Amino acid sequence: MLRRGGCCGFPRRQRGVTKVSRETGLPPSYSAAEVATSLGCSEWWVKEQARRRRIPFMKSGGSYRFTTDHVREIFHILEERPRPAASPTESEAVPHRRVQTQPMGPVVSLRARRPRRTRNAA
């Protein structure tokens, strides 16, 4: 009989952070699910952004993996900072709505064609 948690009494492998010995000096890598959890979005979104090359990643074994530096850079990419307050002269110079321009030549009014079913019936 199998015990809960794994096959033949062995504990299940944990998904996510890859354990690396300190001797190798390699940085740990994170899965798309872990990055999505830290960003507060879906795993699908993280994979889609990586597929479209909008965020840094590495691909290992057919899956997207992210290092600590990648995650930091993703946070900087997604970060939005407030714009500095505009002075009154700048706000007057930029119109907030579109100004209507007068047409250059004569205005041609368009007429709809008769529907095909009424043209063919006659």
N, CA, C and O atoms as a DFTB+ gen file, in Angstrom:
488 C
 N C O
     1  1       0.840      -1.179       0.000
     2  2       0.000       0.000       0.000
     3  2       0.886       1.244       0.000
     4  3       1.908       1.297       0.684
     5  1       0.473       2.244      -0.783
     6  2       1.234       3.478      -0.881
     7  2       0.861       4.438       0.239
     8  3      -0.297       4.545       0.642
     9  1       1.861       5.115       0.714
    10  2       1.610       6.138       1.718
    11  2       1.236       7.433       1.037
    12  3       1.524       7.632      -0.143
    13  1       0.595       8.312       1.781
    14  2       0.280       9.626       1.240
    15  2       1.566      10.415       1.057
    16  3       2.506      10.320       1.845
    17  1       1.568      11.193      -0.011
    18  2       2.691      12.097      -0.193
    19  2       3.693      11.640      -1.221
    20  3       4.513      12.448      -1.656
    21  1       3.673      10.401      -1.630
    22  2       4.627       9.999      -2.649
    23  2       4.574       8.517      -2.926
    24  3       3.825       7.771      -2.295
    25  1       5.366       8.115      -3.860
    26  2       5.397       6.725      -4.286
    27  2       6.404       5.949      -3.439
    28  3       7.510       6.429      -3.190
    29  1       6.033       4.781      -3.008
    30  2       6.927       3.856      -2.296
    31  2       7.499       4.470      -1.021
    32  3       8.604       4.120      -0.607
    33  1       6.764       5.370      -0.407
    34  2       7.199       5.939       0.856
    35  2       8.144       7.114       0.725
    36  3       8.505       7.727       1.730
    37  1       8.561       7.449      -0.509
    38  2       9.442       8.601      -0.696
    39  2       8.603       9.873      -0.761
    40  3       7.516       9.865      -1.339
    41  1       9.088      10.952      -0.183
    42  2       8.319      12.204      -0.269
    43  2       8.291      12.712      -1.700
    44  3       9.210      12.464      -2.480
    45  1       7.222      13.427      -2.035
    46  2       7.101      13.998      -3.370
    47  2       8.137      15.077      -3.585
    48  3       8.549      15.767      -2.652
    49  1       8.554      15.210      -4.841
    50  2       9.490      16.290      -5.173
    51  2       8.768      17.613      -5.104
    52  3       7.625      17.734      -5.544
    53  1       9.429      18.588      -4.557
    54  2       8.839      19.918      -4.513
    55  2       9.068      20.591      -5.848
    56  3      10.155      20.506      -6.419
    57  1       8.040      21.263      -6.348
    58  2       8.165      22.000      -7.593
    59  2       8.508      23.434      -7.245
    60  3       8.132      23.939      -6.187
    61  1       9.213      24.072      -8.132
    62  2       9.480      25.488      -7.912
    63  2      10.954      25.760      -7.809
    64  3      11.691      25.598      -8.782
    65  1      11.394      26.174      -6.635
    66  2      12.776      26.583      -6.461
    67  2      13.685      25.381      -6.649
    68  3      13.490      24.339      -6.022
    69  1      14.663      25.527      -7.502
    70  2      15.629      24.475      -7.724
    71  2      16.697      24.581      -6.655
    72  3      17.306      25.635      -6.473
    73  1      16.918      23.495      -5.954
    74  2      17.939      23.522      -4.916
    75  2      19.299      23.335      -5.564
    76  3      19.521      22.385      -6.315
    77  1      20.200      24.248      -5.263
    78  2      21.538      24.210      -5.823
    79  2      22.520      24.234      -4.668
    80  3      22.371      25.012      -3.726
    81  1      23.507      23.391      -4.749
    82  2      24.496      23.396      -3.676
    83  2      25.294      24.692      -3.725
    84  3      25.452      25.297      -4.785
    85  1      25.777      25.098      -2.606
    86  2      26.521      26.353      -2.533
    87  2      27.874      26.252      -3.242
    88  3      28.482      27.267      -3.581
    89  1      28.329      25.045      -3.459
    90  2      29.624      24.862      -4.104
    91  2      29.598      25.284      -5.572
    92  3      30.611      25.759      -6.088
    93  1      28.468      25.122      -6.253
    94  2      28.411      25.455      -7.669
    95  2      28.337      26.953      -7.903
    96  3      28.837      27.439      -8.917
    97  1      27.733      27.687      -7.001
    98  2      27.638      29.127      -7.150
    99  2      26.562      29.571      -8.120
   100  3      26.485      30.755      -8.449
   101  1      25.726      28.649      -8.589
   102  2      24.656      29.008      -9.507
   103  2      23.490      29.629      -8.750
   104  3      23.178      29.212      -7.635
   105  1      22.843      30.628      -9.355
   106  2      21.693      31.243      -8.666
   107  2      20.489      30.301      -8.700
   108  3      20.358      29.491      -9.618
   109  1      19.615      30.407      -7.707
   110  2      18.401      29.582      -7.746
   111  2      17.476      30.071      -8.854
   112  3      17.496      31.248      -9.216
   113  1      16.676      29.173      -9.384
   114  2      15.724      29.578     -10.422
   115  2      14.316      29.303      -9.934
   116  3      14.085      28.387      -9.144
   117  1      13.369      30.113     -10.416
   118  2      11.981      30.039      -9.990
   119  2      11.096      29.677     -11.175
   120  3      11.415      29.997     -12.320
   121  1      10.003      29.019     -10.899
   122  2       9.060      28.640     -11.951
   123  2       8.146      29.820     -12.279
   124  3       8.107      30.811     -11.549
   125  1       7.422      29.701     -13.374
   126  2       6.485      30.749     -13.771
   127  2       5.383      30.901     -12.726
   128  3       4.903      32.008     -12.484
   129  1       4.988      29.804     -12.114
   130  2       3.941      29.856     -11.084
   131  2       4.402      30.664      -9.875
   132  3       3.627      31.441      -9.317
   133  1       5.650      30.487      -9.468
   134  2       6.166      31.233      -8.324
   135  2       6.295      32.720      -8.637
   136  3       5.980      33.566      -7.801
   137  1       6.756      33.029      -9.837
   138  2       6.866      34.436     -10.235
   139  2       5.477      35.059     -10.304
   140  3       5.284      36.200      -9.887
   141  1       4.506      34.306     -10.833
   142  2       3.132      34.816     -10.917
   143  2       2.575      35.094      -9.532
   144  3       1.895      36.100      -9.330
   145  1       2.851      34.226      -8.582
   146  2       2.380      34.439      -7.215
   147  2       2.985      35.707      -6.625
   148  3       2.288      36.478      -5.966
   149  1       4.281      35.929      -6.858
   150  2       4.915      37.121      -6.297
   151  2       4.434      38.397      -6.987
   152  3       4.399      39.460      -6.367
   153  1       4.063      38.297      -8.271
   154  2       3.554      39.465      -8.996
   155  2       2.065      39.688      -8.776
   156  3       1.556      40.783      -9.020
   157  1       1.372      38.666      -8.321
   158  2      -0.073      38.780      -8.132
   159  2      -0.832      38.659      -9.439
   160  3      -1.855      39.317      -9.624
   161  1      -0.343      37.823     -10.350
   162  2      -1.020      37.614     -11.627
   163  2      -1.074      36.120     -11.912
   164  3      -0.691      35.307     -11.071
   165  1      -1.546      35.761     -13.093
   166  2      -1.692      34.344     -13.411
   167  2      -0.406      33.787     -14.015
   168  3       0.411      34.517     -14.576
   169  1      -0.256      32.494     -13.883
   170  2       0.893      31.802     -14.471
   171  2       0.860      31.935     -15.991
   172  3       1.901      32.082     -16.631
   173  1      -0.346      31.882     -16.568
   174  2      -0.491      32.031     -18.012
   175  2       0.067      33.368     -18.473
   176  3       0.736      33.429     -19.505
   177  1      -0.197      34.454     -17.725
   178  2       0.269      35.785     -18.108
   179  2       1.790      35.839     -18.122
   180  3       2.385      36.394     -19.046
   181  1       2.419      35.268     -17.107
   182  2       3.880      35.275     -17.030
   183  2       4.463      34.512     -18.219
   184  3       5.411      34.981     -18.849
   185  1       3.911      33.352     -18.529
   186  2       4.408      32.557     -19.668
   187  2       4.191      33.291     -20.987
   188  3       5.048      33.249     -21.869
   189  1       3.063      33.955     -21.124
   190  2       2.762      34.688     -22.356
   191  2       3.727      35.859     -22.541
   192  3       4.184      36.111     -23.656
   193  1       4.040      36.579     -21.456
   194  2       4.981      37.695     -21.554
   195  2       6.371      37.189     -21.897
   196  3       7.094      37.836     -22.655
   197  1       6.754      36.052     -21.353
   198  2       8.058      35.468     -21.679
   199  2       8.072      34.998     -23.135
   200  3       9.066      35.191     -23.835
   201  1       6.990      34.388     -23.593
   202  2       6.912      33.913     -24.968
   203  2       7.042      35.074     -25.949
   204  3       7.667      34.941     -27.000
   205  1       6.446      36.214     -25.596
   206  2       6.503      37.400     -26.461
   207  2       7.769      38.225     -26.236
   208  3       7.932      39.298     -26.818
   209  1       8.657      37.716     -25.391
   210  2       9.951      38.353     -25.110
   211  2       9.804      39.732     -24.473
   212  3      10.598      40.631     -24.748
   213  1       8.810      39.897     -23.637
   214  2       8.599      41.181     -22.952
   215  2       9.260      41.211     -21.585
   216  3       9.517      42.286     -21.041
   217  1       9.538      40.038     -21.026
   218  2      10.208      39.952     -19.740
   219  2      11.396      38.996     -19.877
   220  3      11.366      38.088     -20.708
   221  1      12.437      39.195     -19.068
   222  2      13.606      38.310     -19.150
   223  2      13.299      36.939     -18.571
   224  3      12.522      36.816     -17.624
   225  1      13.910      35.912     -19.141
   226  2      13.703      34.546     -18.676
   227  2      14.817      33.684     -19.214
   228  3      15.626      34.131     -20.026
   229  1      14.857      32.444     -18.759
   230  2      15.701      31.432     -19.382
   231  2      14.828      30.205     -19.564
   232  3      13.898      29.970     -18.792
   233  1      15.130      29.438     -20.574
   234  2      14.321      28.265     -20.858
   235  2      15.168      27.036     -20.595
   236  3      16.206      26.827     -21.222
   237  1      14.711      26.244     -19.669
   238  2      15.450      25.052     -19.281
   239  2      14.516      23.865     -19.315
   240  3      13.508      23.840     -18.608
   241  1      14.842      22.882     -20.132
   242  2      14.018      21.678     -20.202
   243  2      12.628      21.948     -20.740
   244  3      11.683      21.240     -20.393
   245  1      12.488      22.967     -21.585
   246  2      11.192      23.278     -22.178
   247  2      10.283      24.118     -21.309
   248  3       9.150      24.401     -21.700
   249  1      10.752      24.529     -20.130
   250  2       9.911      25.368     -19.274
   251  2      10.623      26.697     -19.009
   252  3      11.849      26.788     -19.071
   253  1       9.831      27.708     -18.716
   254  2      10.383      29.029     -18.425
   255  2      10.881      29.043     -16.994
   256  3      10.169      28.625     -16.081
   257  1      12.090      29.517     -16.794
   258  2      12.671      29.639     -15.465
   259  2      13.152      31.073     -15.290
   260  3      13.510      31.738     -16.262
   261  1      13.158      31.542     -14.054
   262  2      13.507      32.926     -13.754
   263  2      14.480      32.953     -12.586
   264  3      14.258      32.293     -11.571
   265  1      15.556      33.717     -12.730
   266  2      16.497      33.901     -11.634
   267  2      16.038      35.090     -10.793
   268  3      15.081      35.783     -11.138
   269  1      16.730      35.307      -9.699
   270  2      16.408      36.448      -8.831
   271  2      16.591      37.761      -9.586
   272  3      15.792      38.685      -9.431
   273  1      17.644      37.846     -10.407
   274  2      17.866      39.063     -11.200
   275  2      16.752      39.265     -12.219
   276  3      16.334      40.398     -12.460
   277  1      16.267      38.183     -12.820
   278  2      15.152      38.295     -13.764
   279  2      13.920      38.858     -13.066
   280  3      13.252      39.745     -13.597
   281  1      13.622      38.345     -11.881
   282  2      12.425      38.792     -11.149
   283  2      12.558      40.263     -10.786
   284  3      11.589      41.015     -10.893
   285  1      13.751      40.685     -10.354
   286  2      13.973      42.109     -10.042
   287  2      13.742      42.977     -11.277
   288  3      13.107      44.029     -11.198
   289  1      14.262      42.528     -12.414
   290  2      14.107      43.299     -13.643
   291  2      12.639      43.352     -14.080
   292  3      12.180      44.371     -14.596
   293  1      11.905      42.256     -13.875
   294  2      10.470      42.239     -14.201
   295  2       9.734      43.265     -13.351
   296  3       8.865      43.978     -13.851
   297  1      10.080      43.343     -12.062
   298  2       9.454      44.341     -11.188
   299  2       9.737      45.746     -11.694
   300  3       8.852      46.602     -11.663
   301  1      10.966      46.000     -12.163
   302  2      11.303      47.332     -12.687
   303  2      10.579      47.619     -13.997
   304  3      10.182      48.757     -14.247
   305  1      10.406      46.606     -14.830
   306  2       9.690      46.791     -16.092
   307  2       8.235      47.163     -15.834
   308  3       7.679      48.027     -16.511
   309  1       7.624      46.509     -14.853
   310  2       6.200      46.721     -14.568
   311  2       5.933      47.931     -13.681
   312  3       4.786      48.344     -13.511
   313  1       6.992      48.490     -13.119
   314  2       6.836      49.613     -12.203
   315  2       6.416      50.874     -12.956
   316  3       6.937      51.168     -14.032
   317  1       5.484      51.603     -12.388
   318  2       5.075      52.897     -12.931
   319  2       5.282      53.944     -11.861
   320  3       4.873      53.772     -10.713
   321  1       5.922      55.027     -12.250
   322  2       6.174      56.120     -11.314
   323  2       5.274      57.294     -11.657
   324  3       4.920      57.485     -12.820
   325  1       4.900      58.086     -10.652
   326  2       4.053      59.245     -10.943
   327  2       4.817      60.285     -11.740
   328  3       6.023      60.466     -11.568
   329  1       4.093      60.960     -12.613
   330  2       4.697      62.027     -13.402
   331  2       4.885      63.250     -12.514
   332  3       4.104      63.468     -11.587
   333  1       5.912      64.048     -12.787
   334  2       6.072      65.270     -11.989
   335  2       4.916      66.228     -12.289
   336  3       4.392      66.260     -13.402
   337  1       4.535      66.996     -11.285
   338  2       3.423      67.933     -11.441
   339  2       3.776      68.970     -12.495
   340  3       4.860      69.553     -12.468
   341  1       2.851      69.196     -13.425
   342  2       3.086      70.155     -14.509
   343  2       2.836      71.569     -14.003
   344  3       1.954      71.802     -13.176
   345  1       3.627      72.509     -14.515
   346  2       3.420      73.906     -14.143
   347  2       2.194      74.429     -14.889
   348  3       1.811      73.839     -15.899
   349  1       1.560      75.521     -14.428
   350  2       0.341      76.034     -15.074
   351  2       0.554      76.418     -16.532
   352  3      -0.366      76.272     -17.337
   353  1       1.733      76.904     -16.894
   354  2       1.956      77.294     -18.285
   355  2       2.005      76.080     -19.204
   356  3       1.552      76.156     -20.346
   357  1       2.545      74.968     -18.728
   358  2       2.604      73.755     -19.538
   359  2       1.216      73.174     -19.758
   360  3       0.910      72.694     -20.850
   361  1       0.375      73.212     -18.731
   362  2      -0.962      72.624     -18.866
   363  2      -1.824      73.429     -19.834
   364  3      -2.713      72.872     -20.479
   365  1      -1.569      74.745     -19.942
   366  2      -2.331      75.559     -20.880
   367  2      -1.884      75.313     -22.313
   368  3      -2.693      75.414     -23.236
   369  1      -0.615      74.993     -22.514
   370  2      -0.085      74.813     -23.855
   371  2      -0.587      73.528     -24.508
   372  3      -0.699      73.472     -25.733
   373  1      -0.890      72.500     -23.726
   374  2      -1.319      71.218     -24.271
   375  2      -2.839      71.111     -24.166
   376  3      -3.375      71.044     -23.059
   377  1      -3.546      71.094     -25.305
   378  2      -5.009      70.974     -25.223
   379  2      -5.400      69.552     -24.781
   380  3      -4.770      68.567     -25.165
   381  1      -6.440      69.484     -23.979
   382  2      -6.881      68.193     -23.455
   383  2      -7.911      67.531     -24.341
   384  3      -8.170      66.336     -24.192
   385  1      -8.500      68.263     -25.249
   386  2      -9.452      67.645     -26.164
   387  2      -9.112      68.041     -27.588
   388  3      -8.423      69.029     -27.842
   389  1      -9.602      67.263     -28.470
   390  2      -9.296      67.445     -29.875
   391  2     -10.029      68.658     -30.434
   392  3     -11.222      68.841     -30.191
   393  1      -9.311      69.474     -31.177
   394  2      -9.901      70.656     -31.793
   395  2     -10.421      70.259     -33.169
   396  3      -9.704      69.641     -33.957
   397  1     -11.669      70.617     -33.453
   398  2     -12.244      70.275     -34.749
   399  2     -11.708      71.229     -35.808
   400  3     -11.674      72.445     -35.618
   401  1     -11.290      70.646     -36.926
   402  2     -10.779      71.455     -38.029
   403  2     -11.828      71.531     -39.121
   404  3     -12.648      70.627     -39.280
   405  1     -11.791      72.615     -39.866
   406  2     -12.735      72.793     -40.967
   407  2     -12.268      71.969     -42.163
   408  3     -11.068      71.882     -42.422
   409  1     -13.215      71.356     -42.901
   410  2     -12.812      70.574     -44.074
   411  2     -12.199      71.481     -45.137
   412  3     -12.572      72.647     -45.266
   413  1     -11.257      70.930     -45.890
   414  2     -10.531      71.709     -46.887
   415  2     -11.353      71.940     -48.156
   416  3     -11.286      73.032     -48.722
   417  1     -12.113      70.973     -48.618
   418  2     -12.848      71.096     -49.862
   419  2     -14.334      70.926     -49.627
   420  3     -14.796      70.919     -48.486
   421  1     -15.084      70.789     -50.718
   422  2     -16.522      70.593     -50.561
   423  2     -16.815      69.253     -49.879
   424  3     -16.104      68.268     -50.083
   425  1     -17.857      69.237     -49.080
   426  2     -18.237      68.041     -48.346
   427  2     -19.134      67.199     -49.235
   428  3     -20.133      67.692     -49.760
   429  1     -18.787      65.947     -49.406
   430  2     -19.581      65.038     -50.209
   431  2     -20.395      64.174     -49.255
   432  3     -19.838      63.479     -48.405
   433  1     -21.708      64.221     -49.399
   434  2     -22.536      63.376     -48.543
   435  2     -22.650      61.999     -49.182
   436  3     -22.824      61.880     -50.395
   437  1     -22.554      60.989     -48.379
   438  2     -22.602      59.620     -48.855
   439  2     -24.023      59.094     -48.764
   440  3     -24.761      59.421     -47.835
   441  1     -24.398      58.278     -49.739
   442  2     -25.723      57.661     -49.724
   443  2     -25.554      56.158     -49.704
   444  3     -24.695      55.608     -50.393
   445  1     -26.369      55.507     -48.921
   446  2     -26.309      54.051     -48.832
   447  2     -26.928      53.429     -50.081
   448  3     -27.889      53.955     -50.642
   449  1     -26.354      52.292     -50.507
   450  2     -26.931      51.581     -51.644
   451  2     -28.160      50.815     -51.191
   452  3     -28.313      50.497     -50.012
   453  1     -29.014      50.529     -52.124
   454  2     -30.179      49.708     -51.800
   455  2     -29.709      48.303     -51.484
   456  3     -28.738      47.834     -52.079
   457  1     -30.363      47.624     -50.573
   458  2     -29.963      46.255     -50.263
   459  2     -30.082      45.364     -51.497
   460  3     -30.929      45.591     -52.360
   461  1     -29.231      44.357     -51.568
   462  2     -29.179      43.481     -52.717
   463  2     -30.511      42.759     -52.947
   464  3     -30.939      42.575     -54.086
   465  1     -31.150      42.360     -51.865
   466  2     -32.413      41.618     -52.020
   467  2     -33.497      42.477     -52.677
   468  3     -34.336      41.946     -53.404
   469  1     -33.497      43.807     -52.434
   470  2     -34.490      44.666     -53.086
   471  2     -34.073      45.003     -54.508
   472  3     -34.940      45.240     -55.350
   473  1     -32.775      45.034     -54.810
   474  2     -32.330      45.280     -56.191
   475  2     -32.649      44.078     -57.071
   476  3     -33.068      44.245     -58.216
   477  1     -32.458      42.887     -56.556
   478  2     -32.685      41.687     -57.341
   479  2     -34.177      41.374     -57.492
   480  3     -34.571      40.706     -58.448
   481  1     -35.002      41.842     -56.570
   482  2     -36.442      41.559     -56.616
   483  2     -37.125      42.376     -57.706
   484  3     -38.150      41.942     -58.233
   485  1     -36.605      43.514     -58.054
   486  2     -37.260      44.390     -59.022
   487  2     -37.094      43.953     -60.455
   488  3     -37.602      44.611     -61.364
